């Protein structure tokens, strides 16, 4: 796996990319970061194929391969639709220009999904579709603006990576004073029973408060585990509410409750605990 960037999954917290890289290494996948592909070539007989690349220190590399998958991003395929002929503006990246209500520059046409952007995610397109349909039908009376504030996304590696909201680095870059709480899936009973206990759940909260600013899950069923934290974040439910909710045992969903428990343990009122300890001793006659 040749990656031009300094690490895998550069948008995520560094610990995420490190875990995925370690998982790949365990499966025999060689990961080359800070490596730039230069050219593909074949032997004269066409029986062998090679990638010429430049390593992080400028070293020339020759990497043999059988098949190659080149991942360079995606563009909306709108060039041959004649959109400009009817007055619909197309952005340089191929997406259709829309306003905040998903209406194009042609008032009778609305757009959603990958062709509208900005998120090339299936569930983002589904989310937009409702708003585009409602605004197209009833826009002359009232309009609905899509809300992207709590938009989860997943990377379906093994193990999965799922995130919603801010990473610790993004929160600090905004000048927010935050806390980061982590629960290791090696301690989750269901993950242990399934033999899939690689990964963790991380939650970002304001310092001293349980409001969820962001959450990252790395592990089996990460996207499913994240759903509860995304729901709590969307409706302003803090980690105490998650902790106070009974979860079926043994399930992967308990990971959300477990990370909430980790947060609560770090915010126990020490003064009250000391008083409770003294009362307990007094009741025992000590």
C-alpha positions, -999 to 999 in steps of 0.1 A, spaced: 0 0 0 17 32 -12 5 64 5 18 98 -4 9 113 30 28 109 62 3 84 77 -28 65 69 -62 82 74 -47 117 78 -81 133 87 -83 111 118 -65 113 151 -29 98 146 -38 68 169 -64 57 144 -39 54 115 -14 38 137 -38 10 147 -49 4 111 -13 3 100 -4 -22 127 -34 -43 117 -23 -43 81 12 -52 91 -2 -82 110 -19 -94 78 13 -91 58 4 -58 41 35 -36 36 25 1 41 48 27 26 40 62 37 56 95 24 61 76 -8 52 91 -42 43 70 -72 62 81 -103 55 56 -132 43 21 -140 62 -1 -164 64 -37 -176 91 -60 -187 96 -65 -225 76 -97 -224 48 -81 -204 50 -108 -178 60 -86 -149 48 -52 -137 66 -26 -116 58 7 -99 86 32 -98 82 54 -67 102 78 -46 106 71 -9 105 96 20 143 101 19 143 104 -19 153 68 -24 142 53 -58 119 23 -53 108 -5 -77 78 -23 -64 65 -54 -82 27 -60 -86 1 -81 -103 -28 -58 -102 -30 -21 -92 -58 0 -78 -52 37 -81 -73 58 -56 -72 95 -66 -106 106 -55 -139 110 -73 -155 136 -96 -192 140 -103 -198 129 -139 -218 159 -152 -197 170 -182 -220 155 -209 -254 163 -194 -257 197 -211 -264 214 -178 -248 247 -188 -272 248 -218 -302 251 -195 -285 275 -170 -273 251 -144 -239 261 -130 -214 233 -126 -184 238 -102 -148 231 -113 -149 197 -95 -180 186 -116 -205 191 -88 -237 210 -94 -239 244 -77 -268 245 -52 -279 270 -26 -284 261 11 -317 245 3 -303 223 -25 -318 243 -53 -297 247 -85 -294 279 -105 -323 266 -126 -352 272 -101 -371 241 -111 -342 217 -106 -329 205 -72 -299 183 -66 -287 160 -38 -261 133 -32 -226 130 -47 -235 153 -76 -243 181 -52 -216 175 -25 -200 184 -3 -200 149 12 -196 119 -10 -213 96 14 -243 74 7 -260 83 40 -253 120 33 -271 117 -1 -300 100 16 -302 128 42 -301 154 14 -328 136 -6 -356 143 19 -347 180 20 -344 183 -18 -378 165 -23 -396 185 3 -382 218 -9 -390 210 -45 -426 202 -36 -434 228 -10 -406 254 -14 -430 282 -24 -445 280 11 -416 270 34 -382 255 30 -360 231 50 -322 235 53 -301 203 56 -283 200 89 -248 186 86 -236 194 121 -238 157 132 -228 137 102 -211 104 109 -188 87 85 -171 53 83 -140 37 67 -147 1 61 -112 -12 68 -106 -42 91 -111 -31 118 -136 -4 109 -131 33 116 -161 55 124 -163 91 135 -187 120 142 -179 155 151 -145 168 161 -112 150 167 -91 162 196 -68 180 172 -97 198 154 -112 209 188 -79 223 200 -73 240 167 -106 259 173 -92 270 207 -115 247 227 -105 234 261 -114 198 258 -110 164 275 -104 131 257 -118 99 272 -109 65 258 -122 30 264 -101 1 250 -122 -26 233 -98 -52 248 -120 -48 279 -153 -52 262 -168 -86 270 -185 -91 236 -154 -82 217 -134 -106 239 -159 -134 233 -158 -128 195 -120 -127 195 -122 -92 179 -110 -69 207 -87 -46 187 -97 -10 189 -110 17 211 -138 43 216 -127 79 221 -150 108 230 -142 145 230 -160 167 256 -156 202 269 -134 204 300 -155 194 330 -187 188 310 -202 156 295 -215 172 263 -202 152 233 -182 173 208 -170 143 188 -164 106 190 -142 81 172 -146 43 172 -120 19 158 -129 -18 159 -154 -44 147 -189 -29 142 -175 6 147 -202 22 126 -229 5 147 -213 15 180 -210 51 168 -248 54 161 -257 58 198 -231 85 203 -242 103 172 -278 102 184 -267 116 218 -247 143 202 -275 153 178 -300 157 206 -278 172 232 -277 141 255 -245 140 275 -224 110 286 -243 108 319 -274 100 299 -256 73 279 -242 58 311 -277 58 327 -292 39 298 -294 1 303 -276 -18 275 -281 -54 266 -253 -77 276 -231 -89 260 -232 -65 230 -209 -42 211 -233 -13 220 -220 -15 256 -188 2 243 -207 35 243 -218 30 279 -183 19 289 -166 51 276 -193 71 294 -184 52 325 -147 61 320 -156 98 318 -178 95 349 -150 79 369 -126 107 361 -152 132 374 -163 117 406 -168 143 434 -138 133 457 -152 153 486 -185 134 486 -166 101 482 -145 109 513 -177 117 533 -193 84 520 -162 65 530 -164 79 566 -201 71 568 -194 35 557 -167 31 583 -190 45 610 -218 21 599 -194 -8 602 -184 4 637 -149 14 625 
